[in-house]
């Protein structure tokens, strides 16, 4: 059991041995104050020394050597104590340090909860009271929750004391009384602002406008219409709040809350809906809109966490102390003199100038030009602003200025400060008290004294005046538009437009020429479309293609007209009907597409200049002659001319002669006529018999002999040619 008993001592020892964690200045609950401390320094002093020596006298007749004196200086050292100042971090009032953090401190321990902020507990569920020690419900209080809460109108009892906390709109020991007219809110401490005799809601402060007025404060009179006053839908929101379209509580601006925006944020809250927490210390007041801290006298910093630095006092440390001789400046500017000084500003020394000591019998060794005074007790040099060192013979180190070089320069962005006053000498391009702001627009350089020469620029450099051009412009003064093919800021982007498209120098978009489309104008118009954005429709009939830009029809060979809907005129052919037909043998025109001649029966060749060779006939000599037994056919009609001794359509019948021409008739026309009739009948009988034999003989040779059809027409049509003969024509 003994080791267990020693456990608390061991933990305490371990905690004491842990190294202290420095406080983080960014912690919102860390404050700082200036403190003085003494520094021991070794000071160099020049001590005069009277050293006698002998040399020959000026009188050459003297036998004695003369004694003379000279003053030499010896460097001696002394240890001096100098008071300096430094800023020390500590936890702000209401907070204490724990493991390097500043945590809130509650005077009473939060029994069942945690300390949320100084002296404010956040209780666990089902626990109440300032220290979260009571389990009493809202209706009971006292020891063992034996007392019944008598608070009225929604007021709640303190579980320990029974004191009533009234809801807004009510007051009294038991919350039994309503707010008097003209007041509202928690404790009835808020003053109503309603105008034009409007009634004020004691809970929210909302104004109930009478007929004819409107607005959050009933400050507006409604317009008159037909003798009666008519108003639009009322909006009860105050202090810049706005009504929601679907009803519900008002949308309050930053710094206000409540149903109609009549309640300002609590002292430690700010922003929209008072949702953000303020961190103002040392009595600083939080702006309910921005959260900016307004510091009490004697404090400064974003959170009022810093004491005024040495030599400053007043609201936000804005005033400079006029205390002299290292006197301490109080928050109200009063001077607390050190020993050896007196006066309202501690300006009077007890000793005469440049003397010090209890008897005022010692001489100050300070550098007179840069010394304000020397301490009447210790002889310590009090340097003029901008100088330092034991003898005030050293200028302030870089980054410091003022009395004792204790003030830190607040010059930003490369600025330097004057060692005496701390006034910032800003680098080119910067201005204001601490060189924290850029030069105003369109000015630049040292002291912002130069004017920018930009034309189409977004801004110019506050340092050297160089122009930042707007999109689509370039050049030293941004007066030159982007060259072709370039676009964007600084014209640094390359256009991607194709086929001669125009590129927008501001955004790089392509404007296509007629006949092209696509983001980069790299796609031709689809078939049957043309023009700007391919919005036109080609109205062509027999065309090879439609011009993508103009929509003009490019006709196929043999066609003409705006829409390519007419064939070439007779005698013309080819592309655009530009060629003349060159046909012979009476052929008037040629094929309009390819210029080939439509030859009449009996001729062939491109120009119909050749007769059919033996054995062929018809148009372009495409038919084979069917004549036999040495018969020849006419090239135009295909009719057979039989050799001697043969007759018939195809010269397949003998005519019975011996080859000797018959003698002419002896006499008379009647005899000749009769003879002719007899011969004709004989020929007909022979032809009929020959035809029957021919059909029987050539029945199996149908694929060699062309088929024969009979048509009553005798004209040529569609490539069919009529052969004159008896009883009709033969079409092949």
Secondary structure, 3 states (H helix, E strand, C coil): CHHHHCHHHHHHHHHHHCCCCCCCCCCCCEEEEEEEEEEEEEEEEEEEEEEEEEEECCCCCCCCEEEEEEEEEEEEEEEEEEEEEEEEEEECCCEEEECCEEEECCCCCCCCEEEEECCEEEECCCCECCCCCECCCCCEECHHHCEECCCCCCCEECCCCCCEECCCCEECCCCCEECCCCEECHHHCEECCCCCCCEECCCCCCEECCCCEECCCCCEECCEECCEECCCCCCCCCCCCECCCCCCCCECCCCEECCCCCEECCCCEECHHHCEECCCCCCCEECCCCCCEECCECEECCCCCEECCCCEECECCCEECCCCCCCEECCCCCEECCCCEECCCCCEECCCCCEECCCCCEECCCCCCCEEEECCCCCCEEECCCEECCCCCEECCCCEECHHHCEECCCCCCCEECCCCCCEECCCCEECCCCCEECCCCEECHHHCEECCCCCEEEECCCCCCEEECCCEECCCCCEECCCCEECHHHCEECCCCCCCEECCCCCCEECCCCEECCCCCEECCCCEECHHHCEECCCCCEEEECCCCCCEEECCCEECCCCCEECCCCEECHHHCEECCCCCCCCCECCCCCCECCCECEECCCCCEECCCCEECECCCEECCCCCCCEECCCCCCEECCCCEECCCCCEECCCCCCCCCCCCCCHHHHHHHHHHHHHHHHHHHHHHHHHHHHHCCCCCCCCCCCEEECCCCCECCECEEEECCEEEEC
